[in-house]
Each structure stands twice: as C-alpha cells, then as structure tokens.
Amino acid sequence: MQKWSKHPAAAIKVAFVLFDQFSNMCLANCLEPMRAANTLAHQRVFDWSFLTLDGAAVHTSSGLPILPQGQLKDLEFVDYLFVLSSYQHRLHDDAKTRKALRNAAGQCKVMIGLDTAPWLMAAAELLEGRRATIHWDVLESFAEKFLSVDSVRHRVVKDGNRITCAGAMASFDLTRQIIQSHLGNSMVLDIDALMLRDDPFPALQNTQSQRAGTPLQRALAVMQNNIERPLTLSQITQKIACPPKTLERQFKAQLGASPGQAYRHIRLSVARQLVESTSLTMAEIALRCGYENQSALSRAFKRRFGASPSQIAQLGRAAIAQSHDKFF
C-alpha cells in the first residue's frame, strides 16, 4: 500500500555532475520539484550540490553559465548522483570521463543518467547487462553501440541502482517519483498543485495498458476545482461515474489515504498558501477553503501544521524580512 505521508530521518544528499551544453530545462525539472519539497516541508529535505568533471564552469545548451561547487573526484557519498549531458555527449566520452564516472559510482546509492548521459554511463561500463533508455533522438545509435545494454524506448527505466531518463519532461516525472518515495503522496499532491500539473498522480500508472483519467485522477481534479464549496463523496463519485466503495479502495491502495483525508489536505494546503502569501482575513480564507467559520479552519489548521494560522503568518513575515535584510 502507498504511504500518504513520510518523514525522512535525515536530509537526502543529491549531487548533479554537469557536462558542457547540458539542458537547463532537464536540470530545472529535477531541481525545482526538490526545491518545492523543501519549501512545502519547511525544512531542507533535499540537500544538493553541483559538480563538473574538473571543477570548471560549464554552459547550458542555451548559453547560461553555471559555476559548480567542486570536482567530481571530490564527491562525498550521496544518495543520488544525477549525471547530466545533452548535446556534444560524444565529445565528453573519453578515458577521463569514463574513469571519473566509474569512481563516482562507488560514491552514491543510486546513479541517474539524464538525457544523453546514459551514453557516458554505458561507455564507462556502468550499464552492463542492464535495461536502459536514453534521449530517443540517439536511442538507435545507442543500441547499436552498446550491445550489452538492453536498450528500450521508455521515458524512465530503473534497473537496480541505476536509473536512466530520456529527457526533460521525463526528468520531472522521475524526480516526482523520488520525492514520493521519500515523503509520500501528500507531498507530491501539493507539488502538483504548486506546479499547476493538471493530471494528478500520472506516476501511479505502472503499465502500458493504464491510461490517463483513472477514477482517482478524476476525483483529485474535481477536489482541486471545488475548494470553496466542498462536495460530498457522493457528489464526487457522481461526477466521475465511479461507485463510492471503488473510489475509496483506490484511494487507500494508491495514496494510503481516504478521499476525505485527501480532500482536507488539499483545502488546508490552499489555506496555508493564502495565510503565507496574502493579506486576507482568516474569515475570508475560511470561506475560500470551504470552512464554515474561522474557528473551524483554525482547529483543522493547527491539527495539520502544529501551529495556528496567525503563528504561521508571523513566521512567514519574519522569513520575508530576513530575506529582505540579506539583499538591502
């Protein structure tokens, strides 16, 4: 059964090794969900660093210069090592790169190849006998070059402690799954809302035969579109043409929560966002989030977040003031 909420005991260590002409969209689609998770968790759940082979600056494919924090050879043990190359990957494939990646493989729990980086990993013999994917533009030549790798046309492929990912949009899905595994479904539900993702929980589709628009996905979309005037479970199931018991089983099996628990979570997440980022009164926020009065919202808010709305608002103002002091 899926876990609704998880709490890692320690920060999850992540490193990105960047090769010149990498896709900054690919990097952003990994980094921004992690940053969002830290923001939403109100702690540094993911702790990342940027490295290059020699510690020198590299440029993205769009010309953005990136100054790393160190060399790959100085990598300290991490949970996830993301290897990112895009264009010019063949130029990066040399003896120095192969040796560096082989050494780095011993310094991480999981190595992830993004875009064309699986080529560099395969050249370093890090994908021997494994299933892997790569950016589909070079998949055919990849399959011809590395006969000991089972090359497949998938978006993301996991084989043991190696993960390969075909490109920028798939990178978001992969990172989302990583966040889900460490923080649970409640966190990715909030990230979906923050990133304006309109197909909730696509990562729960585990087979080719499953299609978008499952009852669970449709129910979550209905909930997100009905915050101010919450619907009953009966009304939701009527809208999505699904028996209530079937929907409840899907929520429990796939999210580890009941429909009501998920709905309250969505509404309270919106309430916290309004408390932290607007000057609306608590009475107004209560109405916008489907609570009959301010007291009802305050009780639910404190149970969820461990602090009252006024305390959360005060913390938010203090954080803004501290940020302002750093720059002025």
C-alpha positions as CSV (number, residue, x, y, z in Angstrom):
1,M,0.0,0.0,0.0
2,Q,1.2,3.5,-0.8
3,K,2.2,5.8,2.0
4,W,0.2,9.0,2.4
5,S,3.0,10.8,4.4
6,K,6.6,10.0,5.3
7,H,9.3,11.8,7.3
8,P,12.9,11.1,6.4
9,A,15.2,10.9,9.4
10,A,18.0,12.9,7.7
11,A,18.5,15.1,4.7
12,I,18.7,13.3,1.3
13,K,22.0,14.0,-0.3
14,V,22.0,14.8,-4.0
15,A,24.7,15.8,-6.4
16,F,24.5,16.8,-10.1
17,V,27.5,16.3,-12.3
18,L,27.1,18.6,-15.3
19,F,28.7,18.4,-18.7
20,D,29.0,21.3,-21.1
21,Q,26.0,22.0,-23.3
22,F,23.6,20.2,-20.9
23,S,19.9,21.1,-21.0
24,N,19.0,23.6,-18.3
25,M,15.3,22.5,-18.7
26,C,16.4,19.0,-17.7
27,L,18.2,20.3,-14.6
28,A,15.3,22.6,-13.7
29,N,12.8,19.8,-13.9
30,C,14.8,17.8,-11.4
31,L,15.8,20.7,-9.1
32,E,12.5,22.7,-8.9
33,P,10.4,19.8,-7.5
34,M,13.1,19.2,-4.9
35,R,13.2,22.9,-4.0
36,A,9.4,22.9,-3.8
37,A,9.5,19.8,-1.5
38,N,11.9,21.7,0.8
39,T,9.6,24.8,0.8
40,L,6.5,22.8,1.5
41,A,8.1,20.7,4.2
42,H,9.6,23.8,5.8
43,Q,12.9,22.1,6.1
44,R,15.8,21.1,3.9
45,V,14.7,17.6,3.0
46,F,16.9,17.5,-0.2
47,D,20.4,18.9,0.0
48,W,22.1,19.2,-3.4
49,S,25.4,20.3,-4.9
50,F,26.7,20.9,-8.4
51,L,29.9,19.4,-9.8
52,T,31.8,19.2,-13.0
53,L,34.5,16.9,-14.1
54,D,37.3,19.4,-13.4
55,G,35.6,21.9,-11.3
56,A,35.4,24.5,-14.1
57,A,32.3,26.4,-15.2
58,V,30.1,24.9,-17.9
59,H,27.4,26.4,-20.1
60,T,23.9,25.1,-20.7
61,S,22.8,24.5,-24.3
62,S,21.1,27.9,-24.1
63,G,24.4,29.6,-23.1
64,L,23.7,30.0,-19.3
65,P,27.0,29.8,-17.4
66,I,27.0,27.5,-14.3
67,L,29.7,27.7,-11.7
68,P,30.0,24.4,-9.9
69,Q,30.9,23.8,-6.2
70,G,33.6,21.3,-6.9
71,Q,35.1,18.5,-9.0
72,L,33.6,15.1,-9.4
73,K,36.6,13.4,-8.0
74,D,36.0,15.1,-4.6
75,L,32.4,13.8,-4.4
76,E,31.4,12.7,-0.9
77,F,28.9,9.9,-0.6
78,V,25.4,10.9,-1.7
79,D,22.0,9.2,-2.0
80,Y,21.5,10.2,-5.7
81,L,24.1,11.2,-8.3
82,F,22.5,12.8,-11.4
83,V,24.7,12.7,-14.4
84,L,23.5,15.3,-17.0
85,S,24.7,15.7,-20.5
86,S,22.7,16.7,-23.6
87,Y,24.4,18.0,-26.7
88,Q,28.0,17.0,-27.6
89,H,27.8,13.9,-25.5
90,R,30.2,12.1,-27.8
91,L,32.9,14.8,-27.2
92,H,32.6,14.1,-23.5
93,D,33.1,10.4,-23.9
94,D,36.8,9.9,-23.3
95,A,39.0,7.9,-20.9
96,K,39.0,10.7,-18.3
97,T,35.2,10.8,-18.1
98,R,34.8,7.0,-18.0
99,K,37.3,6.7,-15.1
100,A,35.7,9.6,-13.2
101,L,32.2,8.1,-13.6
102,R,33.3,4.6,-12.5
103,N,34.9,6.1,-9.4
104,A,31.8,8.1,-8.7
105,A,29.6,5.1,-9.0
106,G,31.0,3.9,-5.7
107,Q,30.1,7.2,-4.0
108,C,26.4,7.0,-4.4
109,K,23.4,4.8,-3.6
110,V,21.8,5.5,-7.0
111,M,23.3,6.8,-10.2
112,I,20.9,8.5,-12.6
113,G,21.6,9.3,-16.2
114,L,19.6,12.1,-17.8
115,D,19.1,12.9,-21.4
116,T,22.2,11.6,-23.3
117,A,24.2,10.9,-20.1
118,P,23.3,7.2,-20.3
119,W,25.8,7.1,-23.2
120,L,28.6,8.2,-20.9
121,M,27.5,5.7,-18.3
122,A,27.3,2.9,-20.8
123,A,30.8,3.8,-22.1
124,A,32.1,3.6,-18.5
125,E,30.6,0.1,-18.3
126,L,28.1,1.1,-15.7
127,L,25.1,-0.3,-17.5
128,E,26.4,-3.7,-18.4
129,G,23.6,-6.3,-18.6
130,R,21.0,-3.7,-17.6
131,R,17.9,-2.2,-19.2
132,A,18.3,1.5,-20.0
133,T,16.9,4.3,-22.0
134,I,18.4,7.5,-23.5
135,H,17.1,10.5,-25.3
136,W,15.1,9.0,-28.1
137,D,16.9,11.0,-30.8
138,V,20.0,8.9,-30.1
139,L,18.4,5.6,-29.0
140,E,19.1,3.7,-32.2
141,S,22.8,4.6,-32.3
142,F,23.0,3.9,-28.5
143,A,21.5,0.4,-29.1
144,E,24.0,-0.3,-31.9
145,K,27.0,0.9,-29.9
146,F,26.3,-0.8,-26.6
147,L,25.2,-4.3,-27.4
148,S,25.5,-5.4,-23.7
149,V,22.8,-2.9,-22.7
150,D,19.1,-3.8,-23.2
151,S,18.0,-0.5,-24.8
152,V,14.3,0.3,-24.5
153,R,12.2,3.2,-25.8
154,H,10.8,4.3,-22.4
155,R,10.7,7.6,-20.6
156,V,12.3,6.3,-17.4
157,V,14.0,2.9,-16.7
158,K,15.0,1.6,-13.3
159,D,17.4,-1.3,-13.1
160,G,18.9,-2.0,-9.7
161,N,20.7,1.1,-8.5
162,R,20.9,2.6,-12.0
163,I,18.2,4.9,-13.4
164,T,18.1,6.3,-16.9
165,C,15.8,9.0,-18.1
166,A,15.1,10.1,-21.7
167,G,14.7,13.8,-21.4
168,A,13.5,17.0,-19.8
169,M,9.8,16.2,-19.2
170,A,10.6,12.7,-18.1
171,S,13.0,14.2,-15.6
172,F,10.2,15.9,-13.8
173,D,8.2,12.6,-13.6
174,L,11.3,10.8,-12.2
175,T,12.1,13.4,-9.6
176,R,8.4,13.4,-8.6
177,Q,8.6,9.7,-8.0
178,I,11.8,10.1,-5.9
179,I,10.0,12.7,-3.8
180,Q,7.0,10.4,-3.5
181,S,9.2,7.5,-2.3
182,H,10.7,9.7,0.5
183,L,7.9,12.0,1.5
184,G,4.7,10.2,0.5
185,N,1.7,11.1,-1.7
186,S,0.6,14.1,0.3
187,M,3.8,15.9,-0.7
188,V,3.5,15.2,-4.4
189,L,-0.1,16.2,-4.3
190,D,1.0,19.6,-3.0
191,I,3.8,19.8,-5.6
192,D,1.3,19.0,-8.4
193,A,-0.9,21.9,-7.3
194,L,2.1,24.3,-7.0
195,M,3.4,23.4,-10.5
196,L,-0.1,23.6,-11.9
197,R,0.0,19.9,-13.0
198,D,-3.5,19.0,-14.3
199,D,-3.1,15.2,-14.4
200,P,-2.7,14.2,-10.7
201,F,-0.6,11.1,-10.0
202,P,0.4,10.0,-13.5
203,A,3.3,8.1,-11.9
204,L,0.8,5.7,-10.5
205,Q,0.2,4.3,-13.9
206,N,2.6,1.3,-13.9
207,T,1.7,-0.4,-17.1
208,Q,1.3,0.5,-20.7
209,S,-2.4,-0.5,-20.6
210,Q,-3.3,2.0,-18.0
211,R,-4.4,5.3,-19.4
212,A,-4.8,8.8,-18.0
213,G,-8.1,9.7,-16.5
214,T,-8.4,7.0,-13.8
215,P,-11.2,7.4,-11.2
216,L,-8.6,8.5,-8.7
217,Q,-7.1,11.1,-11.0
218,R,-10.5,12.5,-11.9
219,A,-11.6,12.6,-8.3
220,L,-8.5,14.6,-7.3
221,A,-9.1,17.0,-10.2
222,V,-12.7,17.5,-9.0
223,M,-11.5,18.2,-5.5
224,Q,-8.9,20.7,-6.6
225,N,-11.6,22.5,-8.6
226,N,-14.0,22.6,-5.7
227,I,-12.2,24.2,-2.8
228,E,-14.6,27.0,-1.8
229,R,-17.7,24.7,-1.8
230,P,-16.5,21.2,-1.0
231,L,-18.5,18.4,-2.5
232,T,-19.6,15.3,-0.6
233,L,-18.2,11.9,-1.6
234,S,-21.5,11.0,-3.2
235,Q,-21.4,14.2,-5.4
236,I,-17.7,13.5,-6.4
237,T,-18.5,9.9,-7.4
238,Q,-21.5,11.0,-9.4
239,K,-19.3,13.5,-11.3
240,I,-16.7,10.9,-12.2
241,A,-19.1,8.0,-12.6
242,C,-17.5,5.7,-10.1
243,P,-19.1,3.8,-7.2
244,P,-18.1,5.2,-3.8
245,K,-16.6,2.0,-2.5
246,T,-14.5,1.5,-5.6
247,L,-13.1,5.1,-5.2
248,E,-12.4,4.6,-1.5
249,R,-10.5,1.3,-2.3
250,Q,-8.4,3.1,-5.0
251,F,-7.5,6.0,-2.6
252,K,-6.5,3.6,0.1
253,A,-4.5,1.4,-2.2
254,Q,-2.8,4.1,-4.3
255,L,-2.5,7.0,-1.9
256,G,-2.7,5.5,1.6
257,A,-5.5,7.9,2.5
258,S,-9.2,8.1,2.3
259,P,-10.9,10.5,-0.2
260,G,-12.0,12.7,2.7
261,Q,-8.4,12.9,4.1
262,A,-7.0,13.8,0.7
263,Y,-9.7,16.5,0.2
264,R,-9.0,18.1,3.6
265,H,-5.3,18.0,2.8
266,I,-5.9,19.9,-0.5
267,R,-8.1,22.5,1.2
268,L,-5.7,23.1,4.1
269,S,-2.7,23.4,1.7
270,V,-4.6,26.1,-0.1
271,A,-5.4,27.8,3.2
272,R,-1.7,27.8,4.2
273,Q,-0.7,29.3,0.9
274,L,-3.3,32.1,1.4
275,V,-2.1,32.7,5.0
276,E,1.5,33.0,4.0
277,S,1.2,35.0,0.8
278,T,-1.9,37.2,1.1
279,S,-3.4,39.8,3.4
280,L,-6.8,38.1,3.5
281,T,-8.5,37.9,6.9
282,M,-8.9,34.5,8.5
283,A,-12.7,34.7,7.9
284,E,-12.1,35.2,4.2
285,I,-9.6,32.4,4.0
286,A,-12.0,30.1,5.8
287,L,-14.7,30.8,3.3
288,R,-12.4,30.4,0.3
289,C,-11.3,27.0,1.6
290,G,-14.7,25.6,2.4
291,Y,-14.8,26.0,6.2
292,E,-18.0,27.3,7.8
293,N,-16.2,29.7,10.0
294,Q,-12.7,30.9,11.2
295,S,-12.7,28.7,14.3
296,A,-13.3,25.5,12.3
297,L,-10.4,26.4,10.0
298,S,-8.1,27.3,12.9
299,R,-8.8,23.9,14.6
300,A,-8.1,21.9,11.4
301,F,-5.1,24.1,10.5
302,K,-3.5,23.5,13.9
303,R,-4.0,19.8,13.7
304,R,-2.4,19.6,10.3
305,F,0.5,22.1,10.7
306,G,1.1,22.1,14.5
307,A,0.6,25.9,14.7
308,S,-2.2,28.4,14.4
309,P,-2.7,30.4,11.2
310,S,-1.5,33.6,13.0
311,Q,1.7,31.8,14.1
312,I,2.3,30.6,10.5
313,A,1.7,34.1,9.1
314,Q,4.1,35.6,11.7
315,L,6.8,33.1,10.7
316,G,6.2,33.9,7.0
317,R,6.6,37.7,7.7
318,A,9.8,37.0,9.6
319,A,11.2,35.0,6.7
320,I,10.4,37.7,4.2
321,A,12.1,40.3,6.5
322,Q,15.2,38.2,6.9
323,S,15.4,37.7,3.1
324,H,14.9,41.5,2.6
325,D,17.8,42.2,5.0
326,K,20.1,40.0,3.0
327,F,19.7,42.0,-0.1
328,F,19.3,45.6,1.1
